[in-house]
Amino acid sequence: MFLPRSIEADHKDLIHDVSFDFHGHRMATCSSDQSIKVWDKSKSGDWHCTASWKTHSGSVWHVTWAHPEFGQLLASCSFDRTAVVWEEVVGESNDKLGGQSHWVKRTTLLDSRTVMNLSQWSLQHEISSKLSCSCISWNPSISPAHYPMIAVGSNDSSRKAMTKFQIFEYNENTKKYSKAEILMTVTDPVHDIAFAPNLGRSFHILAIATKDVRIFTLKPVRKELTSSGGPTKLEIHMVAQFANHNSQVWRVSWNITGTVLASAGDDGCVRLWKANYMDNWKCTGILKDKVIPVNGSSQLGNSNPSISSNTSNPQNSLYGSSAGRKHS
């Protein structure tokens, strides 16, 4: 059973993103109040704010953790058009902290074509998608048989935008990213996309958040590039589609093994999806003010388990973050 906890985040404006570290023991939140907060989980399961600081000169849209092999690093991006990398330092030349951790700005990402400097990042690739981009996801596969791949989504609701989803693949021959696929079956605005971690599969799994939850498989038709240097051909199939949120879906996120998908929507719920041994995806749980296990949601199904209670979502709590996304 999942035991959801309501955390008074004490942000003074809308919370736009919540990110867990690799082990799930630390959490970072960011808000329109231009601040980032870091939370540590105690042995009793309670979350305590261990660091809070003002970062950007505008709303902070996203925050994410680096892999622990690089140390305790956070990256944040803001409406002020900057991305910043932060590093945690324990008691560095600051006696007032008494050994407590604090976060130091290590670099602001810049477009630099000068001499390589560790305090700056240089632009390596610029990809023109010709979309009004709303979300992006890296293919995390580490298999040498899979080339680096980026999925881009658009929330453009105009009729001129015929496609809302594109996939780009890195070409070793040209050293550039080229368009591999355009998914014409997705015509609704895309709010979020997420590749599932690939721990040995010969194909990729991709989740899309739009007016519903959609799960696709991307199977390479051939492993090698063509003699002309073209991208790998992909067979794309939609394996599940769920309208259980009965509202706009704003975020999708996979667990570390790529076996469980979490989705958040305007219904105030986080829903968990998992495939059974027959590769049929089902809703396995709903998180709100308490968890209700769900049995028997069919593939491409629209089952809608009832919720026992409706809890208000204050803006300054973690539960209030998803509701504010449509205004961001």
C-alpha positions as CSV (number, residue, x, y, z in Angstrom):
1,M,0.0,0.0,0.0
2,F,1.1,3.5,-0.8
3,L,0.9,6.0,2.1
4,P,0.6,9.5,0.7
5,R,1.6,12.4,2.9
6,S,0.6,16.0,2.6
7,I,3.6,18.3,3.0
8,E,3.2,22.0,3.8
9,A,5.9,23.2,1.4
10,D,5.6,26.8,2.6
11,H,6.2,28.2,-0.9
12,K,4.6,31.6,-1.4
13,D,3.3,30.9,-4.9
14,L,2.5,28.0,-7.3
15,I,4.7,24.9,-7.2
16,H,5.7,24.0,-10.7
17,D,7.9,20.9,-10.3
18,V,8.8,18.2,-7.8
19,S,11.8,16.0,-8.3
20,F,13.1,13.0,-6.4
21,D,16.8,12.0,-6.3
22,F,18.0,8.6,-7.6
23,H,17.3,6.8,-4.4
24,G,14.0,8.5,-3.6
25,H,15.3,9.8,-0.2
26,R,15.6,13.4,-1.2
27,M,13.2,15.7,-2.9
28,A,13.4,19.2,-4.5
29,T,10.6,21.6,-5.2
30,C,10.5,24.8,-7.2
31,S,7.9,27.6,-7.4
32,S,6.9,30.9,-8.9
33,D,8.2,32.5,-5.7
34,Q,11.6,32.1,-7.4
35,S,12.9,29.7,-4.8
36,I,14.0,26.1,-4.6
37,K,13.6,23.9,-1.5
38,V,15.4,20.6,-0.7
39,W,13.7,18.0,1.5
40,D,15.3,15.0,3.2
41,K,13.3,11.9,4.3
42,S,13.8,10.8,7.9
43,K,13.8,7.2,9.2
44,S,10.2,7.7,10.3
45,G,9.2,8.6,6.8
46,D,8.6,12.3,7.4
47,W,10.0,15.0,5.1
48,H,12.0,17.9,6.5
49,C,13.2,21.0,4.6
50,T,17.0,21.1,4.8
51,A,17.7,23.9,2.4
52,S,15.7,26.8,0.9
53,W,17.1,29.6,-1.3
54,K,16.0,32.1,-3.9
55,T,17.5,31.3,-7.3
56,H,16.3,33.0,-10.4
57,S,14.8,36.4,-11.2
58,G,11.7,34.7,-12.5
59,S,9.4,31.7,-11.9
60,V,11.3,28.5,-11.6
61,W,9.7,26.0,-13.9
62,H,11.7,22.8,-13.4
63,V,14.2,21.3,-11.1
64,T,16.0,17.9,-11.5
65,W,18.7,15.8,-9.8
66,A,21.9,14.6,-11.4
67,H,22.9,10.9,-11.1
68,P,24.6,10.3,-7.8
69,E,27.8,9.4,-9.5
70,F,28.3,13.1,-10.1
71,G,27.6,14.1,-6.5
72,Q,24.7,16.0,-5.0
73,L,23.9,18.3,-8.0
74,L,20.7,20.0,-8.9
75,A,19.8,21.8,-12.2
76,S,17.0,24.4,-12.4
77,C,15.5,26.4,-15.3
78,S,13.4,29.5,-15.1
79,F,11.3,32.0,-16.9
80,D,14.3,34.3,-16.8
81,R,15.7,32.1,-19.6
82,T,18.6,30.7,-17.6
83,A,19.5,27.2,-16.4
84,V,21.6,26.9,-13.3
85,V,23.6,24.0,-11.8
86,W,23.8,23.8,-8.0
87,E,26.1,21.7,-5.8
88,E,25.6,20.8,-2.2
89,V,28.5,21.6,0.1
90,V,28.6,20.6,3.7
91,G,29.8,23.4,6.0
92,E,32.1,24.9,3.5
93,S,33.8,27.9,5.2
94,N,30.6,28.9,7.0
95,D,30.6,28.4,10.7
96,K,27.1,29.7,11.0
97,L,25.7,26.6,9.2
98,G,27.1,24.3,11.9
99,G,27.9,21.6,9.5
100,Q,24.5,21.8,7.8
101,S,24.4,21.6,4.0
102,H,24.0,24.5,1.7
103,W,23.9,24.9,-2.1
104,V,26.3,26.8,-4.2
105,K,25.8,28.0,-7.7
106,R,28.4,26.3,-9.9
107,T,27.5,27.5,-13.3
108,T,24.9,29.2,-15.5
109,L,24.5,27.4,-18.8
110,L,25.6,29.7,-21.6
111,D,25.9,29.5,-25.4
112,S,29.7,29.7,-25.7
113,R,31.8,29.0,-28.8
114,T,35.1,30.0,-27.1
115,V,37.6,28.0,-25.2
116,M,36.1,25.1,-23.2
117,N,35.6,26.2,-19.6
118,L,34.3,24.0,-16.8
119,S,32.3,26.9,-15.5
120,Q,30.5,27.2,-18.8
121,W,28.7,24.9,-21.2
122,S,29.0,25.1,-24.9
123,L,26.2,24.6,-27.5
124,Q,26.7,21.2,-29.1
125,H,23.5,20.8,-31.2
126,E,20.7,23.0,-32.2
127,I,17.6,21.2,-33.5
128,S,14.8,22.9,-35.4
129,S,11.6,21.1,-34.7
130,K,9.3,23.8,-36.2
131,L,6.9,23.2,-33.3
132,S,5.9,25.3,-30.4
133,C,7.6,23.0,-28.0
134,S,6.1,22.3,-24.6
135,C,8.1,19.2,-23.4
136,I,11.1,17.0,-24.2
137,S,12.4,13.7,-23.2
138,W,15.7,11.8,-23.7
139,N,15.7,8.1,-24.6
140,P,17.7,6.8,-21.6
141,S,18.7,3.5,-23.3
142,I,22.4,2.6,-22.7
143,S,22.5,-0.1,-25.3
144,P,25.1,0.5,-28.0
145,A,22.5,-0.8,-30.5
146,H,20.3,2.2,-29.8
147,Y,21.3,5.7,-31.0
148,P,20.6,8.7,-28.8
149,M,17.0,9.8,-29.4
150,I,15.0,12.9,-28.3
151,A,11.2,13.1,-28.3
152,V,9.6,16.6,-28.5
153,G,5.9,17.5,-27.9
154,S,3.9,20.6,-28.5
155,N,0.8,22.0,-26.8
156,D,-0.1,24.2,-29.7
157,S,-3.9,24.1,-30.0
158,S,-4.1,25.9,-33.3
159,R,-5.4,24.0,-36.3
160,K,-2.2,25.0,-38.3
161,A,-0.2,22.7,-36.1
162,M,-0.9,19.4,-37.8
163,T,1.5,17.3,-35.6
164,K,2.0,17.5,-31.9
165,F,4.9,15.0,-31.6
166,Q,8.3,14.4,-33.2
167,I,11.2,12.1,-32.6
168,F,14.8,13.0,-33.4
169,E,17.8,10.6,-33.6
170,Y,21.5,11.3,-33.5
171,N,23.4,10.3,-36.7
172,E,27.0,9.2,-36.2
173,N,27.8,9.9,-39.8
174,T,26.6,13.5,-39.9
175,K,27.1,14.2,-36.2
176,K,23.7,15.8,-36.1
177,Y,20.2,15.1,-34.9
178,S,17.7,14.4,-37.7
179,K,14.0,13.8,-37.7
180,A,13.2,10.1,-37.4
181,E,9.4,10.0,-36.9
182,I,6.4,12.2,-36.8
183,L,3.5,10.8,-34.8
184,M,0.4,12.0,-36.7
185,T,-2.0,10.0,-34.5
186,V,-1.5,12.4,-31.7
187,T,-3.6,15.5,-32.6
188,D,-4.3,16.9,-29.1
189,P,-2.0,19.2,-27.3
190,V,0.9,17.3,-25.6
191,H,1.7,18.5,-22.1
192,D,4.4,16.0,-21.2
193,I,6.3,13.0,-22.6
194,A,8.6,10.4,-21.0
195,F,10.7,7.6,-22.3
196,A,10.8,4.6,-20.0
197,P,14.2,3.5,-18.7
198,N,15.5,0.7,-20.9
199,L,17.2,-2.1,-18.9
200,G,17.6,-4.5,-21.8
201,R,14.5,-4.3,-24.0
202,S,15.1,-4.4,-27.8
203,F,12.4,-1.7,-28.1
204,H,11.5,1.6,-26.4
205,I,8.4,2.6,-24.4
206,L,7.1,6.1,-24.5
207,A,4.3,7.7,-22.4
208,I,2.4,10.8,-23.5
209,A,0.3,13.2,-21.4
210,T,-2.5,14.9,-23.3
211,K,-6.2,14.9,-22.7
212,D,-5.6,11.3,-21.6
213,V,-2.7,8.9,-21.0
214,R,-1.2,7.1,-23.9
215,I,1.6,4.5,-24.0
216,F,3.5,3.7,-27.2
217,T,6.1,1.1,-28.1
218,L,8.9,2.0,-30.6
219,K,10.5,-1.0,-32.2
220,P,13.5,-0.5,-34.5
221,V,13.0,-2.2,-37.9
222,R,16.7,-2.4,-38.5
223,K,19.8,-1.9,-36.3
224,E,22.1,-0.3,-38.8
225,L,21.8,3.0,-40.6
226,T,21.2,3.0,-44.3
227,S,24.0,3.7,-46.7
228,S,22.5,7.2,-47.2
229,G,22.9,7.8,-43.5
230,G,19.2,8.0,-42.8
231,P,17.6,7.5,-39.4
232,T,16.5,4.1,-38.0
233,K,13.0,3.1,-39.0
234,L,10.6,2.6,-36.1
235,E,7.4,0.7,-35.8
236,I,5.2,2.7,-33.5
237,H,2.2,1.2,-31.9
238,M,-0.1,2.5,-29.2
239,V,-0.5,-0.2,-26.6
240,A,-2.7,1.6,-24.1
241,Q,-4.9,4.6,-23.8
242,F,-6.6,5.7,-20.6
243,A,-9.1,8.5,-20.0
244,N,-9.5,7.7,-16.3
245,H,-8.5,11.2,-15.2
246,N,-11.5,12.6,-17.0
247,S,-9.5,15.7,-17.4
248,Q,-6.3,17.1,-18.8
249,V,-3.2,15.0,-17.9
250,W,-0.2,17.2,-17.1
251,R,2.7,15.0,-16.1
252,V,3.8,11.4,-16.7
253,S,6.8,9.8,-15.0
254,W,8.4,6.3,-14.9
255,N,9.9,4.4,-12.0
256,I,13.6,3.6,-12.2
257,T,13.1,0.2,-13.9
258,G,10.6,1.5,-16.4
259,T,7.8,-0.9,-15.3
260,V,5.4,1.5,-13.6
261,L,4.1,4.8,-15.0
262,A,2.6,7.5,-12.8
263,S,0.3,10.2,-14.3
264,A,-1.1,13.4,-12.7
265,G,-4.2,15.2,-14.0
266,D,-6.6,17.9,-13.2
267,D,-8.8,15.5,-11.2
268,G,-6.3,15.9,-8.4
269,C,-5.1,12.2,-8.6
270,V,-1.9,10.4,-9.3
271,R,-2.7,7.2,-11.1
272,L,-0.2,4.3,-11.4
273,W,-0.1,2.0,-14.5
274,K,1.6,-1.3,-15.0
275,A,1.6,-4.0,-17.7
276,N,0.8,-7.6,-16.7
277,Y,2.5,-10.7,-18.0
278,M,0.3,-10.5,-21.2
279,D,1.6,-6.9,-21.8
280,N,-1.8,-5.5,-21.0
281,W,-1.6,-2.2,-19.2
282,K,-3.8,-1.8,-16.1
283,C,-4.4,0.9,-13.4
284,T,-2.8,-0.5,-10.3
285,G,-3.4,2.3,-7.8
286,I,-4.8,5.8,-7.2
287,L,-3.1,8.3,-4.9
288,K,-5.1,11.1,-3.4
289,D,-5.7,11.5,0.3
290,K,-5.6,7.7,0.5
291,V,-4.9,4.8,-1.9
292,I,-7.5,2.7,-3.5
293,P,-6.2,-0.4,-5.3
294,V,-7.9,-1.1,-8.6
295,N,-8.6,-4.5,-10.1
296,G,-9.3,-5.2,-13.7
297,S,-8.7,-2.3,-16.0
298,S,-8.5,-3.6,-19.5
299,Q,-6.0,-2.7,-22.2
300,L,-7.0,0.5,-24.0
301,G,-9.7,0.7,-21.3
302,N,-11.4,3.5,-19.7
303,S,-12.3,2.2,-16.3
304,N,-12.8,4.9,-13.7
305,P,-12.5,3.7,-10.1
306,S,-14.3,5.9,-7.6
307,I,-12.6,8.1,-5.2
308,S,-13.8,8.0,-1.6
309,S,-13.1,11.6,-0.7
310,N,-12.2,14.9,-2.4
311,T,-9.5,16.9,-0.7
312,S,-8.9,20.5,-1.4
313,N,-5.5,21.4,-2.9
314,P,-4.0,24.5,-1.3
315,Q,-1.5,26.3,-3.6
316,N,1.3,26.2,-1.0
317,S,1.2,22.4,-0.6
318,L,2.7,19.7,-2.7
319,Y,-0.8,18.5,-3.7
320,G,-1.4,21.9,-5.2
321,S,1.4,21.7,-7.8
322,S,-0.4,19.8,-10.5
323,A,-3.5,21.9,-10.5
324,G,-1.5,25.0,-11.3
325,R,0.3,23.6,-14.3
326,K,-2.4,24.6,-16.7
327,H,-1.8,28.2,-15.7
328,S,2.0,28.1,-16.1
